[in-house]
Amino acid sequence: MKLNYKRTILVGFAFFLISAFWQAYDAIVPLILTNHYGLPQTVSGIVMSIDNVLAVFMLPIFGALSDRISTKYGKRTPFIVLGTIAAVIAFISLVLVDAYQLKSVLDTTIAERYAAADELLKSAKEALKTAGKAGNEAAVEAARMLMDSAEDMMEQIRVETLEITLSNIWPLVAFIGVLLITLMSMATFRSPAVALMPDVTVKPLRSKGNAIINLMGTAGGVLVLVLGMIFDTSGNKYMSYTWYVVAVTAIMLTGLCVFISTVKERKWASEMQEDTVRLGLDKQDASVEESGEKRSLSKAEFRSLMLILASVALWYIGYNSITSKYSVYAMNVLYFDFNFTLIVAQAAAIVSYIPVGIVASKIGRRKTILAGIVMLASAFLLGNFINFSTPEFVMYPIFVLAGMGWATINVNSFPMVVELAKGGEVGKYTGYYYTASMAAQIVAPILSGFLYDIFGMRVMFFSFGTLFVTLSFVTMFFVKHGDSTPEAQGALESLAGADD
């Protein structure tokens, strides 16, 4: 049984452009909220959770809606095209609104004073390293006092920035309004885009198919990370992100053009249904779909579905608490360029996706996911020991482990959910998956941001993520359904996946 890699790659361009957007969004929006508007971490966390609040309601609705419509372009394609165009326009508008606020900040001495505080902090950091190596306790204490003084100056600057924001609240109101439009546009097509892969891929091949889809998504994310390095998004707190976002949206539109010109949704979905019936992969579901009826899950299947969704929620709470604020943590706590370490993690994921899909087809999705949870939790646990004096080469293996762990989890969790879909309800079950993941991501930035404000990011950042990823191991351990079908049917070798 072989996957049609060319077809899956082309379908993956929809996820490519989605991932490009979210990589840029997660990188710059927390920085804008904290540095350009002066919002504290808790409030910033609430704003960062808006997309997840919208997604909890919108993704299941649009996933189920795309199950029911039928156009000459297919069920999912219209959502992908219209949603992407709306999101691109809104995203560019968002940074134009921010440019107005940024001008108000730059009209003061805030940027200059922050630069002075930053230089003081860097000097203190170097002095602390030198004193630590020499074992000079008095010099260590002096360097720490200097660091505290610099951090107090930075906090005072943030407060002054917030005062500027509150003196004219309308730029912030406009920013949040356009942010809502941007996020709603993205929410209209995420479930349809992700549901397209199962629409054109028979069930036993969906872990491999999802590996390719995630590979495409990672490619989009890495490309945007490279743009971040080119535009130096982590180097200047008071930069304008307009041209960076223009470059990101150009990548999104390029991916959309490739998708529109190559993907034949109706034809490919019809061929998948024919293969499913011809090879007897899902006789009961095929007959149910043909009759237009819906078959309910058994109690055991429903229990497994709930456990899978609980696992998804738990590991997303842990993972998103890291990704949604990593740019802030790297810049304000570790004091280094965050883009390259993320590229290392993404590169590890890229290398892992296809092998993980192959492993899952041999030993099962559940066992593979459990191994991935162990890897991700271990990486986050090790992250607790990283500080500003940690050599960068020590950090790379940790980020490699995190990337491999997340790839192992992500490739197999979504196929486990849609494996349980009955009677042509792939879009609906895709919505269930995203309801769990997005609800978790509502909790993650708010709860973690609240704890950061109380205990500090240095203490809570990686420990919070470690706890929740570890808890997901417990719920996934008891899952009994949704695993992959063993590749033992020789007749399936006819699915060689000819080029289109």
ABEGO torsion letter per residue (X at the ends): XBBBAAAAAAAAAAAAAAAAAAAAAAAAAAAAAAAAAGBBAAAAAAAAAAAAAAAAAAAAAAAAAAAABBBAAEAAAAAAAAAAAAAAAAAAAAAAAAAAAAAAAAABAAAAAAAAAAAAAAAAAAAAAAAAAAGBAAAAAAAAAAAAAAAAAAAAAAAAAAAAAAABAAAAAAAAAAAAAAAAAAAAAAAAAAAAAAAABBAAAAAAAAAAAAAAAAAAAAAAAAAAAAAGAAABAABBAAAAAAAAAAAAAAAAAAAAAABBAAAAAAAAAAAAAAAGABAAAAAAAAAGBBBBBBAAAAAAAAAAAAAAAAAAAAAAAAAAAAAAAAAAAAGBBAAAAAAAAAAAAAAAAAAAAAAAAAAEAAAAAAAAAAAAAAAAAAAAABBAABBAAAAAAAAAAAAAAAAAAAAAAAAAAAAABBGGAAAAAAAAAAAAAAAAAAAAAAAAAAAAAAAEAAAAAAAAAAAAAAAAAAAAAABABGBBBBBABAAAAABAGBBX
